[in-house]
Amino acid sequence: MKVLHINNQNFQNEVMESAQPVLLDFFAPWCGPCRMVSPVLDQLAEERPDIKVCKVNVDEEPALAAQFGVISIPSLFVIENGEIKNKAQGAQTKAKLLAML
């Protein structure tokens, strides 16, 4: 599965109402640590069909970032059944992301 890009229009359906756990990444294209995490997220999306990997561009979707209290990026959240189950800030290794799930 590919990484899904989330916006206000598809957020409710793809994230909050997802039947699968969601790994949600708040990022910006100009953010160095975000660019470091991006290939890891792509790998997880391909390797783990049991989860949904999603990204939110904070520059394009500031309301979603505010809703999650994002003050630094990357900020990563694990959401299951519409609830935040885990979260982390800053660049994370693949092992740490897997442990979050």
N, CA, C and O atoms as a Tinker XYZ file with bonds, in Angstrom:
   404  protein
     1  N      0.843000   -1.186000    0.000000    73     2
     2  CA     0.000000    0.000000    0.000000    64     1     3
     3  C      0.885000    1.245000    0.000000    63     2     4     5
     4  O      1.979000    1.243000    0.564000    81     3
     5  N      0.408000    2.282000   -0.624000    73     3     6
     6  CA     1.167000    3.520000   -0.662000    64     5     7
     7  C      0.774000    4.419000    0.506000    63     6     8     9
     8  O     -0.281000    4.250000    1.119000    81     7
     9  N      1.648000    5.374000    0.795000    73     7    10
    10  CA     1.351000    6.382000    1.808000    64     9    11
    11  C      0.220000    7.263000    1.283000    63    10    12    13
    12  O      0.265000    7.723000    0.142000    81    11
    13  N     -0.784000    7.494000    2.109000    73    11    14
    14  CA    -1.909000    8.343000    1.728000    64    13    15
    15  C     -1.668000    9.771000    2.195000    63    14    16    17
    16  O     -1.216000    9.996000    3.317000    81    15
    17  N     -1.969000   10.723000    1.340000    73    15    18
    18  CA    -1.869000   12.127000    1.731000    64    17    19
    19  C     -3.238000   12.574000    2.229000    63    18    20    21
    20  O     -4.250000   12.446000    1.541000    81    19
    21  N     -3.232000   13.096000    3.436000    73    19    22
    22  CA    -4.470000   13.434000    4.132000    64    21    23
    23  C     -4.711000   14.938000    4.099000    63    22    24    25
    24  O     -3.797000   15.745000    4.270000    81    23
    25  N     -5.979000   15.286000    3.873000    73    23    26
    26  CA    -6.397000   16.685000    3.939000    64    25    27
    27  C     -7.714000   16.745000    4.703000    63    26    28    29
    28  O     -8.212000   15.720000    5.168000    81    27
    29  N     -8.268000   17.926000    4.832000    73    27    30
    30  CA    -9.523000   18.087000    5.573000    64    29    31
    31  C    -10.656000   17.257000    4.993000    63    30    32    33
    32  O    -11.518000   16.780000    5.730000    81    31
    33  N    -10.660000   17.080000    3.660000    73    31    34
    34  CA   -11.755000   16.372000    3.013000    64    33    35
    35  C    -11.728000   14.864000    3.293000    63    34    36    37
    36  O    -12.787000   14.264000    3.475000    81    35
    37  N    -10.548000   14.240000    3.332000    73    35    38
    38  CA   -10.504000   12.783000    3.506000    64    37    39
    39  C    -10.086000   12.344000    4.918000    63    38    40    41
    40  O    -10.019000   11.145000    5.190000    81    39
    41  N     -9.807000   13.283000    5.805000    73    39    42
    42  CA    -9.317000   12.968000    7.150000    64    41    43
    43  C    -10.268000   12.051000    7.923000    63    42    44    45
    44  O     -9.845000   11.019000    8.446000    81    43
    45  N    -11.525000   12.416000    7.996000    73    43    46
    46  CA   -12.485000   11.649000    8.804000    64    45    47
    47  C    -12.581000   10.206000    8.311000    63    46    48    49
    48  O    -12.522000    9.268000    9.106000    81    47
    49  N    -12.727000   10.036000    7.016000    73    47    50
    50  CA   -12.898000    8.704000    6.440000    64    49    51
    51  C    -11.619000    7.873000    6.513000    63    50    52    53
    52  O    -11.662000    6.716000    6.932000    81    51
    53  N    -10.491000    8.438000    6.116000    73    51    54
    54  CA    -9.250000    7.676000    6.005000    64    53    55
    55  C     -8.548000    7.448000    7.345000    63    54    56    57
    56  O     -7.852000    6.447000    7.517000    81    55
    57  N     -8.727000    8.374000    8.298000    73    55    58
    58  CA    -8.002000    8.274000    9.568000    64    57    59
    59  C     -8.930000    7.881000   10.716000    63    58    60    61
    60  O     -8.754000    6.827000   11.326000    81    59
    61  N     -9.888000    8.703000   11.002000    73    59    62
    62  CA   -10.707000    8.488000   12.196000    64    61    63
    63  C    -11.656000    7.287000   12.066000    63    62    64    65
    64  O    -11.982000    6.650000   13.068000    81    63
    65  N    -12.096000    6.979000   10.857000    73    63    66
    66  CA   -13.023000    5.860000   10.659000    64    65    67
    67  C    -12.333000    4.647000   10.042000    63    66    68    69
    68  O    -13.006000    3.729000    9.574000    81    67
    69  N    -11.013000    4.629000   10.035000    73    67    70
    70  CA   -10.264000    3.521000    9.439000    64    69    71
    71  C    -10.460000    2.239000   10.243000    63    70    72    73
    72  O    -10.459000    2.252000   11.474000    81    71
    73  N    -10.627000    1.128000    9.517000    73    71    74
    74  CA   -10.724000   -0.178000   10.169000    64    73    75
    75  C     -9.355000   -0.677000   10.614000    63    74    76    77
    76  O     -9.259000   -1.563000   11.463000    81    75
    77  N     -8.300000   -0.110000   10.044000    73    75    78
    78  CA    -6.928000   -0.492000   10.378000    64    77    79
    79  C     -6.301000    0.581000   11.272000    63    78    80    81
    80  O     -6.740000    1.731000   11.258000    81    79
    81  N     -5.271000    0.210000   12.054000    73    79    82
    82  CA    -4.501000    1.233000   12.762000    64    81    83
    83  C     -3.861000    2.174000   11.744000    63    82    84    85
    84  O     -3.465000    1.752000   10.657000    81    83
    85  N     -3.767000    3.438000   12.105000    73    83    86
    86  CA    -3.207000    4.462000   11.221000    64    85    87
    87  C     -1.951000    5.049000   11.856000    63    86    88    89
    88  O     -1.963000    5.456000   13.018000    81    87
    89  N     -0.873000    5.089000   11.085000    73    87    90
    90  CA     0.330000    5.823000   11.469000    64    89    91
    91  C      0.264000    7.137000   10.725000    63    90    92    93
    92  O      0.396000    7.168000    9.502000    81    91
    93  N      0.060000    8.229000   11.456000    73    91    94
    94  CA    -0.183000    9.548000   10.879000    64    93    95
    95  C      1.024000   10.435000   11.126000    63    94    96    97
    96  O      1.423000   10.652000   12.270000    81    95
    97  N      1.609000   10.950000   10.039000    73    95    98
    98  CA     2.806000   11.785000   10.092000    64    97    99
    99  C      2.447000   13.215000    9.714000    63    98   100   101
   100  O      1.952000   13.467000    8.616000    81    99
   101  N      2.697000   14.145000   10.621000    73    99   102
   102  CA     2.567000   15.568000   10.315000    64   101   103
   103  C      3.948000   16.054000    9.898000    63   102   104   105
   104  O      4.906000   15.934000   10.662000    81   103
   105  N      4.057000   16.610000    8.676000    73   103   106
   106  CA     5.354000   16.953000    8.108000    64   105   107
   107  C      5.257000   18.250000    7.311000    63   106   108   109
   108  O      4.179000   18.814000    7.122000    81   107
   109  N      6.425000   18.703000    6.851000    73   107   110
   110  CA     6.506000   19.780000    5.862000    64   109   111
   111  C      7.630000   19.424000    4.896000    63   110   112   113
   112  O      8.633000   18.845000    5.312000    81   111
   113  N      7.483000   19.758000    3.616000    73   111   114
   114  CA     8.496000   19.391000    2.625000    64   113   115
   115  C      9.863000   20.026000    2.886000    63   114   116   117
   116  O     10.884000   19.485000    2.463000    81   115
   117  N      9.892000   21.156000    3.571000    73   115   118
   118  CA    11.146000   21.869000    3.831000    64   117   119
   119  C     11.852000   21.377000    5.098000    63   118   120   121
   120  O     12.950000   21.843000    5.406000    81   119
   121  N     11.248000   20.455000    5.829000    73   119   122
   122  CA    11.761000   19.987000    7.124000    64   121   123
   123  C     12.760000   18.843000    6.924000    63   122   124   125
   124  O     12.391000   17.787000    6.411000    81   123
   125  N     14.007000   19.042000    7.322000    73   123   126
   126  CA    15.052000   18.032000    7.181000    64   125   127
   127  C     14.722000   16.717000    7.879000    63   126   128   129
   128  O     14.773000   15.667000    7.239000    81   127
   129  N     14.385000   16.737000    9.176000    73   127   130
   130  CA    14.027000   15.485000    9.857000    64   129   131
   131  C     12.819000   14.791000    9.218000    63   130   132   133
   132  O     12.741000   13.562000    9.209000    81   131
   133  N     11.886000   15.570000    8.688000    73   131   134
   134  CA    10.718000   14.981000    8.010000    64   133   135
   135  C     11.167000   14.215000    6.765000    63   134   136   137
   136  O     10.663000   13.130000    6.475000    81   135
   137  N     12.119000   14.796000    6.036000    73   135   138
   138  CA    12.634000   14.126000    4.839000    64   137   139
   139  C     13.387000   12.853000    5.209000    63   138   140   141
   140  O     13.422000   11.909000    4.420000    81   139
   141  N     13.992000   12.811000    6.400000    73   139   142
   142  CA    14.687000   11.600000    6.850000    64   141   143
   143  C     13.688000   10.484000    7.166000    63   142   144   145
   144  O     13.974000    9.313000    6.915000    81   143
   145  N     12.537000   10.828000    7.707000    73   143   146
   146  CA    11.527000    9.847000    8.102000    64   145   147
   147  C     10.732000    9.336000    6.890000    63   146   148   149
   148  O     10.242000    8.206000    6.905000    81   147
   149  N     10.605000   10.141000    5.870000    73   147   150
   150  CA     9.752000    9.810000    4.733000    64   149   151
   151  C     10.051000    8.445000    4.090000    63   150   152   153
   152  O      9.114000    7.686000    3.844000    81   151
   153  N     11.327000    8.102000    3.807000    73   151   154
   154  CA    11.579000    6.784000    3.210000    64   153   155
   155  C     11.216000    5.624000    4.145000    63   154   156   157
   156  O     10.822000    4.552000    3.685000    81   155
   157  N     11.350000    5.840000    5.439000    73   155   158
   158  CA    10.978000    4.812000    6.419000    64   157   159
   159  C      9.463000    4.592000    6.381000    63   158   160   161
   160  O      8.993000    3.456000    6.447000    81   159
   161  N      8.712000    5.677000    6.276000    73   159   162
   162  CA     7.258000    5.561000    6.188000    64   161   163
   163  C      6.852000    4.839000    4.899000    63   162   164   165
   164  O      5.922000    4.032000    4.900000    81   163
   165  N      7.551000    5.136000    3.805000    73   163   166
   166  CA     7.277000    4.444000    2.542000    64   165   167
   167  C      7.515000    2.944000    2.699000    63   166   168   169
   168  O      6.726000    2.133000    2.215000    81   167
   169  N      8.604000    2.578000    3.374000    73   167   170
   170  CA     8.908000    1.159000    3.614000    64   169   171
   171  C      7.802000    0.502000    4.430000    63   170   172   173
   172  O      7.320000   -0.575000    4.080000    81   171
   173  N      7.404000    1.151000    5.513000    73   171   174
   174  CA     6.358000    0.584000    6.366000    64   173   175
   175  C      5.045000    0.412000    5.599000    63   174   176   177
   176  O      4.344000   -0.583000    5.780000    81   175
   177  N      4.717000    1.371000    4.752000    73   175   178
   178  CA     3.483000    1.284000    3.971000    64   177   179
   179  C      3.517000    0.070000    3.047000    63   178   180   181
   180  O      2.494000   -0.581000    2.838000    81   179
   181  N      4.687000   -0.232000    2.497000    73   179   182
   182  CA     4.826000   -1.388000    1.603000    64   181   183
   183  C      4.872000   -2.713000    2.375000    63   182   184   185
   184  O      4.292000   -3.710000    1.943000    81   183
   185  N      5.555000   -2.715000    3.503000    73   183   186
   186  CA     5.801000   -3.954000    4.250000    64   185   187
   187  C      4.658000   -4.364000    5.174000    63   186   188   189
   188  O      4.526000   -5.542000    5.506000    81   187
   189  N      3.837000   -3.414000    5.590000    73   187   190
   190  CA     2.807000   -3.700000    6.599000    64   189   191
   191  C      1.403000   -3.410000    6.061000    63   190   192   193
   192  O      0.869000   -2.323000    6.284000    81   191
   193  N      0.805000   -4.368000    5.359000    73   191   194
   194  CA    -0.548000   -4.142000    4.838000    64   193   195
   195  C     -1.606000   -4.058000    5.942000    63   194   196   197
   196  O     -2.748000   -3.680000    5.683000    81   195
   197  N     -1.222000   -4.413000    7.175000    73   195   198
   198  CA    -2.166000   -4.375000    8.291000    64   197   199
   199  C     -2.316000   -2.981000    8.896000    63   198   200   201
   200  O     -3.152000   -2.776000    9.776000    81   199
   201  N     -1.510000   -2.018000    8.430000    73   199   202
   202  CA    -1.634000   -0.641000    8.922000    64   201   203
   203  C     -1.805000    0.298000    7.736000    63   202   204   205
   204  O     -1.499000   -0.051000    6.596000    81   203
   205  N     -2.296000    1.490000    8.028000    73   203   206
   206  CA    -2.434000    2.533000    7.019000    64   205   207
   207  C     -1.460000    3.644000    7.396000    63   206   208   209
   208  O     -1.502000    4.160000    8.513000    81   207
   209  N     -0.583000    4.010000    6.463000    73   207   210
   210  CA     0.388000    5.077000    6.701000    64   209   211
   211  C     -0.107000    6.321000    5.972000    63   210   212   213
   212  O     -0.353000    6.298000    4.766000    81   211
   213  N     -0.247000    7.409000    6.732000    73   211   214
   214  CA    -0.803000    8.651000    6.190000    64   213   215
   215  C      0.089000    9.834000    6.550000    63   214   216   217
   216  O      0.770000    9.832000    7.575000    81   215
   217  N      0.067000   10.841000    5.685000    73   215   218
   218  CA     0.860000   12.051000    5.910000    64   217   219
   219  C     -0.019000   13.286000    5.768000    63   218   220   221
   220  O     -0.898000   13.355000    4.909000    81   219
   221  N      0.245000   14.262000    6.642000    73   219   222
   222  CA    -0.442000   15.546000    6.586000    64   221   223
   223  C      0.614000   16.636000    6.442000    63   222   224   225
   224  O      1.499000   16.763000    7.288000    81   223
   225  N      0.521000   17.417000    5.378000    73   223   226
   226  CA     1.414000   18.562000    5.185000    64   225   227
   227  C      0.884000   19.705000    6.056000    63   226   228   229
   228  O     -0.209000   20.215000    5.812000    81   227
   229  N      1.653000   20.103000    7.066000    73   227   230
   230  CA     1.184000   21.116000    8.017000    64   229   231
   231  C      1.019000   22.490000    7.370000    63   230   232   233
   232  O      0.226000   23.305000    7.842000    81   231
   233  N      1.763000   22.751000    6.296000    73   231   234
   234  CA     1.613000   24.035000    5.600000    64   233   235
   235  C      0.280000   24.103000    4.852000    63   234   236   237
   236  O     -0.317000   25.173000    4.733000    81   235
   237  N     -0.181000   22.956000    4.349000    73   235   238
   238  CA    -1.432000   22.917000    3.590000    64   237   239
   239  C     -2.650000   22.669000    4.471000    63   238   240   241
   240  O     -3.768000   23.033000    4.105000    81   239
   241  N     -2.435000   22.047000    5.636000    73   239   242
   242  CA    -3.544000   21.687000    6.523000    64   241   243
   243  C     -3.273000   22.150000    7.969000    63   242   244   245
   244  O     -3.179000   21.322000    8.875000    81   243
   245  N     -3.149000   23.468000    8.183000    73   243   246
   246  CA    -2.845000   23.944000    9.544000    64   245   247
   247  C     -3.937000   23.630000   10.557000    63   246   248   249
   248  O     -3.644000   23.487000   11.744000    81   247
   249  N     -5.186000   23.519000   10.121000    73   247   250
   250  CA    -6.275000   23.206000   11.059000    64   249   251
   251  C     -6.128000   21.791000   11.620000    63   250   252   253
   252  O     -6.373000   21.569000   12.806000    81   251
   253  N     -5.731000   20.833000   10.777000    73   251   254
   254  CA    -5.517000   19.475000   11.268000    64   253   255
   255  C     -4.342000   19.429000   12.231000    63   254   256   257
   256  O     -4.398000   18.747000   13.254000    81   255
   257  N     -3.277000   20.155000   11.905000    73   255   258
   258  CA    -2.121000   20.205000   12.804000    64   257   259
   259  C     -2.534000   20.793000   14.159000    63   258   260   261
   260  O     -2.128000   20.290000   15.207000    81   259
   261  N     -3.326000   21.840000   14.132000    73   259   262
   262  CA    -3.787000   22.462000   15.376000    64   261   263
   263  C     -4.683000   21.508000   16.157000    63   262   264   265
   264  O     -4.607000   21.452000   17.385000    81   263
   265  N     -5.522000   20.765000   15.462000    73   263   266
   266  CA    -6.424000   19.802000   16.113000    64   265   267
   267  C     -5.637000   18.764000   16.911000    63   266   268   269
   268  O     -6.096000   18.305000   17.957000    81   267
   269  N     -4.450000   18.394000   16.417000    73   267   270
   270  CA    -3.617000   17.404000   17.091000    64   269   271
   271  C     -2.566000   18.046000   17.997000    63   270   272   273
   272  O     -1.745000   17.340000   18.582000    81   271
   273  N     -2.579000   19.365000   18.119000    73   271   274
   274  CA    -1.626000   20.047000   18.996000    64   273   275
   275  C     -0.194000   19.957000   18.507000    63   274   276   277
   276  O      0.737000   19.965000   19.312000    81   275
   277  N     -0.006000   19.871000   17.197000    73   275   278
   278  CA     1.333000   19.747000   16.631000    64   277   279
   279  C      2.059000   21.080000   16.751000    63   278   280   281
   280  O      1.626000   22.090000   16.196000    81   279
   281  N      3.179000   21.068000   17.492000    73   279   282
   282  CA     3.988000   22.277000   17.624000    64   281   283
   283  C      5.389000   22.097000   17.040000    63   282   284   285
   284  O      6.113000   23.072000   16.839000    81   283
   285  N      5.767000   20.848000   16.771000    73   283   286
   286  CA     7.033000   20.598000   16.092000    64   285   287
   287  C      6.840000   19.415000   15.146000    63   286   288   289
   288  O      5.993000   18.549000   15.368000    81   287
   289  N      7.636000   19.403000   14.102000    73   287   290
   290  CA     7.520000   18.344000   13.111000    64   289   291
   291  C      8.867000   17.677000   12.916000    63   290   292   293
   292  O      9.899000   18.317000   13.114000    81   291
   293  N      8.887000   16.408000   12.532000    73   291   294
   294  CA     7.709000   15.572000   12.352000    64   293   295
   295  C      7.062000   15.198000   13.683000    63   294   296   297
   296  O      7.736000   15.013000   14.696000    81   295
   297  N      5.761000   15.094000   13.650000    73   295   298
   298  CA     4.987000   14.556000   14.769000    64   297   299
   299  C      4.227000   13.351000   14.235000    63   298   300   301
   300  O      3.545000   13.433000   13.214000    81   299
   301  N      4.352000   12.240000   14.936000    73   299   302
   302  CA     3.764000   10.982000   14.479000    64   301   303
   303  C      2.766000   10.475000   15.515000    63   302   304   305
   304  O      3.024000   10.503000   16.718000    81   303
   305  N      1.631000   10.016000   15.024000    73   303   306
   306  CA     0.564000    9.520000   15.889000    64   305   307
   307  C      0.111000    8.148000   15.397000    63   306   308   309
   308  O      0.053000    7.902000   14.192000    81   307
   309  N     -0.205000    7.272000   16.322000    73   307   310
   310  CA    -0.865000    6.016000   15.993000    64   309   311
   311  C     -2.318000    6.179000   16.432000    63   310   312   313
   312  O     -2.603000    6.465000   17.595000    81   311
   313  N     -3.227000    5.992000   15.479000    73   311   314
   314  CA    -4.650000    6.160000   15.755000    64   313   315
   315  C     -5.363000    4.842000   15.468000    63   314   316   317
   316  O     -5.235000    4.264000   14.389000    81   315
   317  N     -6.119000    4.386000   16.469000    73   315   318
   318  CA    -6.931000    3.178000   16.319000    64   317   319
   319  C     -8.342000    3.488000   16.781000    63   318   320   321
   320  O     -8.547000    4.071000   17.845000    81   319
   321  N     -9.301000    3.095000   15.977000    73   319   322
   322  CA   -10.715000    3.314000   16.308000    64   321   323
   323  C    -10.997000    4.769000   16.673000    63   322   324   325
   324  O    -11.781000    5.049000   17.581000    81   323
   325  N    -10.351000    5.692000   15.958000    73   323   326
   326  CA   -10.594000    7.115000   16.162000    64   325   327
   327  C     -9.924000    7.710000   17.379000    63   326   328   329
   328  O    -10.184000    8.866000   17.713000    81   327
   329  N     -9.055000    6.947000   18.066000    73   327   330
   330  CA    -8.380000    7.442000   19.268000    64   329   331
   331  C     -6.870000    7.388000   19.101000    63   330   332   333
   332  O     -6.333000    6.478000   18.470000    81   331
   333  N     -6.196000    8.377000   19.675000    73   331   334
   334  CA    -4.733000    8.395000   19.660000    64   333   335
   335  C     -4.235000    7.352000   20.653000    63   334   336   337
   336  O     -4.539000    7.426000   21.843000    81   335
   337  N     -3.471000    6.383000   20.163000    73   335   338
   338  CA    -2.940000    5.315000   21.007000    64   337   339
   339  C     -1.474000    5.539000   21.368000    63   338   340   341
   340  O     -0.992000    5.044000   22.387000    81   339
   341  N     -0.772000    6.293000   20.519000    73   339   342
   342  CA     0.653000    6.532000   20.752000    64   341   343
   343  C      1.062000    7.757000   19.956000    63   342   344   345
   344  O      0.418000    8.105000   18.967000    81   343
   345  N      2.144000    8.417000   20.391000    73   343   346
   346  CA     2.643000    9.563000   19.630000    64   345   347
   347  C      4.122000    9.769000   19.908000    63   346   348   349
   348  O      4.644000    9.345000   20.939000    81   347
   349  N      4.786000   10.429000   18.968000    73   347   350
   350  CA     6.210000   10.740000   19.095000    64   349   351
   351  C      6.503000   11.990000   18.283000    63   350   352   353
   352  O      5.849000   12.269000   17.278000    81   351
   353  N      7.499000   12.734000   18.742000    73   351   354
   354  CA     7.950000   13.920000   18.012000    64   353   355
   355  C      9.382000   13.724000   17.581000    63   354   356   357
   356  O     10.171000   13.078000   18.268000    81   355
   357  N      9.710000   14.291000   16.431000    73   355   358
   358  CA    11.072000   14.202000   15.919000    64   357   359
   359  C     11.249000   12.968000   15.052000    63   358   360   361
   360  O     10.387000   12.090000   15.004000    81   359
   361  N     12.381000   12.922000   14.370000    73   359   362
   362  CA    12.682000   11.797000   13.485000    64   361   363
   363  C     12.801000   10.520000   14.303000    63   362   364   365
   364  O     13.478000   10.489000   15.331000    81   363
   365  N     12.138000    9.470000   13.837000    73   363   366
   366  CA    12.131000    8.184000   14.529000    64   365   367
   367  C     12.726000    7.130000   13.612000    63   366   368   369
   368  O     12.589000    7.208000   12.392000    81   367
   369  N     13.388000    6.142000   14.206000    73   367   370
   370  CA    13.904000    5.024000   13.427000    64   369   371
   371  C     12.765000    4.074000   13.094000    63   370   372   373
   372  O     11.687000    4.150000   13.682000    81   371
   373  N     13.010000    3.190000   12.158000    73   371   374
   374  CA    12.009000    2.193000   11.796000    64   373   375
   375  C     11.646000    1.341000   13.009000    63   374   376   377
   376  O     10.473000    1.042000   13.230000    81   375
   377  N     12.639000    0.954000   13.786000    73   375   378
   378  CA    12.387000    0.128000   14.978000    64   377   379
   379  C     11.465000    0.860000   15.969000    63   378   380   381
   380  O     10.560000    0.256000   16.543000    81   379
   381  N     11.702000    2.156000   16.159000    73   379   382
   382  CA    10.861000    2.918000   17.097000    64   381   383
   383  C      9.441000    3.056000   16.569000    63   382   384   385
   384  O      8.475000    2.983000   17.329000    81   383
   385  N      9.321000    3.257000   15.261000    73   383   386
   386  CA     7.981000    3.350000   14.687000    64   385   387
   387  C      7.231000    2.024000   14.810000    63   386   388   389
   388  O      6.038000    2.009000   15.115000    81   387
   389  N      7.925000    0.923000   14.573000    73   387   390
   390  CA     7.291000   -0.385000   14.729000    64   389   391
   391  C      6.885000   -0.614000   16.180000    63   390   392   393
   392  O      5.825000   -1.182000   16.441000    81   391
   393  N      7.711000   -0.181000   17.123000    73   391   394
   394  CA     7.399000   -0.332000   18.542000    64   393   395
   395  C      6.165000    0.502000   18.926000    63   394   396   397
   396  O      5.400000    0.110000   19.807000    81   395
   397  N      5.977000    1.643000   18.268000    73   395   398
   398  CA     4.805000    2.481000   18.523000    64   397   399
   399  C      3.501000    1.776000   18.128000    63   398   400   401
   400  O      2.444000    1.989000   18.723000    81   399
   401  N      3.619000    0.942000   17.116000    73   399   402
   402  CA     2.423000    0.258000   16.602000    64   401   403
   403  C      2.024000   -0.856000   17.544000    63   402   404
   404  O      1.041000   -1.554000   17.293000    81   403
